[in-house]
């Protein structure tokens, strides 16, 4: 009887370890996906030196293979030397056991894009370039 209880306890430990390991790997893979998503947006802004519309960025995001449900925002900040674009991408994890959603932001910003090169689209304040869930 003692051996069967010990075997059952070992089985529980192995199952718990597998659940934690698989959950951790899912988070790491998703984090990597959204980190690349953020970097693709930043690279596109820097390549065009800030010139471009939100529609072009949305088209680029869809052409790279990301879902329209992926939430992001781009805001522009004017400095004395130029513009800095801040990109924020949100990772959403659905936890079905507790019926809640956890949203984690990943932020990044472009290098300073000097003024006077091109006319910049104002993406600050109410004109911020955002994509959000319709849910």
One Martini backbone bead per residue (centre of mass of N, CA, C, O) as a GRO file, in nm:
protein
  135
    1UNK     BB    1   0.056   0.064  -0.019
    2UNK     BB    2   0.299   0.257  -0.001
    3UNK     BB    3   0.385   0.244  -0.303
    4UNK     BB    4   0.123   0.363  -0.427
    5UNK     BB    5   0.138   0.639  -0.287
    6UNK     BB    6   0.420   0.715  -0.390
    7UNK     BB    7   0.347   0.695  -0.696
    8UNK     BB    8   0.122   0.911  -0.689
    9UNK     BB    9   0.298   1.145  -0.591
   10UNK     BB   10   0.495   1.139  -0.831
   11UNK     BB   11   0.280   1.191  -1.048
   12UNK     BB   12   0.195   1.472  -0.944
   13UNK     BB   13   0.471   1.606  -0.975
   14UNK     BB   14   0.500   1.561  -1.280
   15UNK     BB   15   0.244   1.713  -1.368
   16UNK     BB   16   0.313   1.985  -1.245
   17UNK     BB   17   0.576   2.025  -1.400
   18UNK     BB   18   0.452   2.016  -1.686
   19UNK     BB   19   0.260   2.256  -1.656
   20UNK     BB   20   0.476   2.467  -1.591
   21UNK     BB   21   0.656   2.423  -1.840
   22UNK     BB   22   0.443   2.475  -2.061
   23UNK     BB   23   0.365   2.759  -1.964
   24UNK     BB   24   0.645   2.885  -1.990
   25UNK     BB   25   0.684   2.830  -2.297
   26UNK     BB   26   0.437   2.990  -2.393
   27UNK     BB   27   0.535   3.264  -2.288
   28UNK     BB   28   0.805   3.278  -2.439
   29UNK     BB   29   0.692   3.258  -2.726
   30UNK     BB   30   0.501   3.503  -2.712
   31UNK     BB   31   0.712   3.714  -2.637
   32UNK     BB   32   0.882   3.682  -2.895
   33UNK     BB   33   0.661   3.758  -3.096
   34UNK     BB   34   0.604   4.052  -2.979
   35UNK     BB   35   0.892   4.156  -3.003
   36UNK     BB   36   0.902   4.135  -3.314
   37UNK     BB   37   0.658   4.315  -3.365
   38UNK     BB   38   0.781   4.572  -3.245
   39UNK     BB   39   1.040   4.577  -3.425
   40UNK     BB   40   0.894   4.602  -3.698
   41UNK     BB   41   0.773   4.879  -3.645
   42UNK     BB   42   1.033   5.031  -3.580
   43UNK     BB   43   1.179   4.971  -3.847
   44UNK     BB   44   0.971   5.112  -4.031
   45UNK     BB   45   0.999   5.394  -3.913
   46UNK     BB   46   1.310   5.422  -3.957
   47UNK     BB   47   1.320   5.376  -4.265
   48UNK     BB   48   1.104   5.630  -4.305
   49UNK     BB   49   1.158   5.858  -4.098
   50UNK     BB   50   0.837   5.877  -3.999
   51UNK     BB   51   0.715   5.823  -4.272
   52UNK     BB   52   0.371   5.772  -4.254
   53UNK     BB   53   0.103   5.576  -4.208
   54UNK     BB   54  -0.104   5.382  -4.030
   55UNK     BB   55  -0.191   5.208  -4.272
   56UNK     BB   56   0.092   5.103  -4.346
   57UNK     BB   57   0.139   4.961  -4.076
   58UNK     BB   58  -0.104   4.773  -4.088
   59UNK     BB   59  -0.020   4.632  -4.350
   60UNK     BB   60   0.250   4.526  -4.244
   61UNK     BB   61   0.138   4.359  -4.011
   62UNK     BB   62  -0.037   4.171  -4.192
   63UNK     BB   63   0.197   4.074  -4.386
   64UNK     BB   64   0.361   3.929  -4.149
   65UNK     BB   65   0.111   3.768  -3.971
   66UNK     BB   66  -0.069   3.934  -3.796
   67UNK     BB   67  -0.325   4.000  -3.604
   68UNK     BB   68  -0.592   4.219  -3.564
   69UNK     BB   69  -0.596   4.159  -3.241
   70UNK     BB   70  -0.340   4.297  -3.215
   71UNK     BB   71  -0.215   4.519  -2.980
   72UNK     BB   72  -0.137   4.871  -3.050
   73UNK     BB   73   0.090   5.164  -3.015
   74UNK     BB   74   0.157   5.501  -3.151
   75UNK     BB   75   0.379   5.761  -3.044
   76UNK     BB   76   0.464   6.105  -3.061
   77UNK     BB   77   0.771   6.291  -2.981
   78UNK     BB   78   0.881   6.612  -2.940
   79UNK     BB   79   1.197   6.744  -2.982
   80UNK     BB   80   1.471   6.942  -3.039
   81UNK     BB   81   1.598   6.712  -3.249
   82UNK     BB   82   1.309   6.552  -3.272
   83UNK     BB   83   1.168   6.235  -3.312
   84UNK     BB   84   0.979   6.007  -3.101
   85UNK     BB   85   0.880   5.671  -3.118
   86UNK     BB   86   0.626   5.493  -2.945
   87UNK     BB   87   0.596   5.144  -2.874
   88UNK     BB   88   0.299   4.944  -2.795
   89UNK     BB   89   0.262   4.608  -2.688
   90UNK     BB   90   0.012   4.354  -2.631
   91UNK     BB   91  -0.021   4.093  -2.409
   92UNK     BB   92  -0.261   3.821  -2.410
   93UNK     BB   93  -0.381   3.629  -2.140
   94UNK     BB   94  -0.569   3.337  -2.101
   95UNK     BB   95  -0.745   3.225  -1.802
   96UNK     BB   96  -0.969   2.968  -1.775
   97UNK     BB   97  -0.982   2.889  -1.475
   98UNK     BB   98  -1.031   3.212  -1.375
   99UNK     BB   99  -1.154   3.397  -1.591
  100UNK     BB  100  -0.900   3.568  -1.722
  101UNK     BB  101  -0.708   3.858  -1.820
  102UNK     BB  102  -0.372   3.922  -1.922
  103UNK     BB  103  -0.188   4.234  -1.956
  104UNK     BB  104   0.120   4.294  -2.139
  105UNK     BB  105   0.355   4.534  -2.186
  106UNK     BB  106   0.554   4.635  -2.476
  107UNK     BB  107   0.828   4.853  -2.507
  108UNK     BB  108   0.938   5.109  -2.748
  109UNK     BB  109   1.193   5.298  -2.934
  110UNK     BB  110   1.320   5.520  -3.128
  111UNK     BB  111   1.518   5.696  -3.265
  112UNK     BB  112   1.620   5.996  -3.349
  113UNK     BB  113   1.431   6.199  -3.566
  114UNK     BB  114   1.501   6.439  -3.764
  115UNK     BB  115   1.425   6.741  -3.839
  116UNK     BB  116   1.358   6.838  -4.187
  117UNK     BB  117   1.337   6.592  -4.375
  118UNK     BB  118   1.027   6.561  -4.310
  119UNK     BB  119   0.702   6.532  -4.292
  120UNK     BB  120   0.521   6.476  -4.010
  121UNK     BB  121   0.315   6.278  -3.855
  122UNK     BB  122   0.065   6.321  -3.628
  123UNK     BB  123   0.091   6.084  -3.334
  124UNK     BB  124  -0.054   6.259  -3.114
  125UNK     BB  125  -0.280   6.196  -2.899
  126UNK     BB  126  -0.563   6.171  -3.091
  127UNK     BB  127  -0.352   6.070  -3.338
  128UNK     BB  128  -0.298   5.798  -3.254
  129UNK     BB  129  -0.162   5.490  -3.337
  130UNK     BB  130  -0.409   5.233  -3.329
  131UNK     BB  131  -0.472   4.890  -3.209
  132UNK     BB  132  -0.776   4.724  -3.127
  133UNK     BB  133  -1.004   4.559  -2.981
  134UNK     BB  134  -1.358   4.485  -3.029
  135UNK     BB  135  -1.425   4.338  -2.740
   0.00000   0.00000   0.00000
